[in-house]
Amino acid sequence: MSALDLARIQFAFTVSAHIIFPAVSIGLASYLAVLEGLWLRSGNEVFLRVFDFWLRIFALVFGMGVVSGLVMSYQFGTNWSVFSDRTGPVLGPLMGYEVLSAFFLEAGFLGVMLFGLKRVGPGLHFAATCIVAAGTLFSAFWILSVNSWMQTPAGYAINAKGQFVTTDWWAVIFNPSFPYRFVHTVLAAYLTTAFTVGSVGAYHLLKDRGSAPARLMFSMALWMAVAVTPIQILAGDQHGLNTLDHQPMKIAAIEGHYETQAGAPLILFGLPDNEAGATRYAIEIPRLGSLILTHDVNGTLQGIKSWPKADWPDAALVFWTFRVMVGIGFAMLGLGLWSLFARLKGGLADAIWLQRAALVMGPSGFVALLAGWFTTEAGRQPYTVYGMLRTADSASPVAAPAVGASLAAFLIVYLAVFGAGIFYVLRLMAANPGAAAAGLDPRQPARASGIMPGLAQELAPPAN
């Protein structure tokens, strides 16, 4: 492989390993703020026990996110120095704002959040939790502004040195695709966290359906799935329409259309082949593609062949990762609707098959998140700054063996360090929720009776 290929693989590997941690941090921080607010309002101890259970996991995930993020930053200097030089005047300040306005909030109040409940009091502790949650959202704001500018650059000029320089900061930050990407990604983080929490609740309910913390986790997670999944599907549709306006070649690859046509079909499945310039074995629904994207059954959609072949992305990769993401999204919606039916039939604690399905769906948010990220980034190729700076022109003059050696080192270290971290997170998830706070044996199931007075009926222990 060339140095460019290896550098791209390295960045793809490190960003894929990194993105799962901030996604969970964003979702868990908001979830913890909600749990603590409900505890303060109701006085119900179950909320505090679930808060304590997830707080330890949040701290570990947050730490792994920070470490994996630092590694990514170094690659801009080692493997992508030309990109750093060309885009630094625009992207450098945005990354600095992320540290100043987001990371300082998170890191500054994390200690209070972890250790300060008995020291600063419940009110100030709740304020610290909310500030950490706000910090995670600010972080997502700035990072997605950076990525969105690379997708839909705006508010810039190019100086005599070939560098991008800012002419309008508002246009840079709120570039055309940023609002759609921000909403879509934050909702994805919330859903990823909801299905993680739901799967942990299901795991403990399958062991003991009288565990009140597990019942609470499972119920709240499925309410989140019911409420947010339809909004996410709508947000994704709007993001797709925005992409059609600004990156039509990416949409052509997503849809698997090589020829420009009116009344284009929706290709459900097939094998896009850039060499042949066609999608083989296509299973399609006539005219539905045009209806979805142009709101007109006879609307015209551009095909990939409308652009020079040197500019084509890997259509097969973009085509299939998009379908993985969408398929999981509708599976999430189905599980949410199933939970509504189970509530009407008598409650979630007795819905054994729903709990098993939720357990299986636990990793689905991470898979959908990565699939969507692959769709976004692979669909932008062969550019780092869409339409302006090619990937081949962004790399450092580094020899392939040097990049290959660092890639091998990353693989070994990541598997060891983050593999151990994830293993420990799974151990924490498997521990009895709330047992440590109650002074119980963590190996024994916790019962709701006598611990959580005033719990809603659907979370009450079973009569038998």
Order of alpha helices (4+ residues) and beta strands (2+ residues): alpha-alpha-alpha-alpha-alpha-alpha-beta-beta-alpha-alpha-alpha-alpha-beta-beta-beta-alpha-beta-alpha-alpha-alpha-beta-beta-alpha-alpha
